[in-house]
Amino acid sequence: MKKHIFKEVAAKNGVTEEEVRREIEKSIAEACKDPDAPINKIGKGKVPTPEEVMEHVLKELEKVNMN
């Protein structure tokens, strides 16, 4: 599911999946600079991967859609 999303975003924007991944990684790294940012609680490492963030976002969307 997550890979499909990256592929779809890349196709819609005329870029490669790798470019999408790099941009997401840059955004994640920037967000993680704030030690109190909620993104720091996502994932298993010091900085979450794009896949971990996407999984978290999808889970949160499921919660919202269930309410």
Secondary structure, DSSP 8 states (H G I E B T S, - for coil): -HHHHHHHHHHHHTS-HHHHHHHHHHHHHHHTTSTT-GGGGSSSSSS--HHHHHHHHHHHHHHHHH-
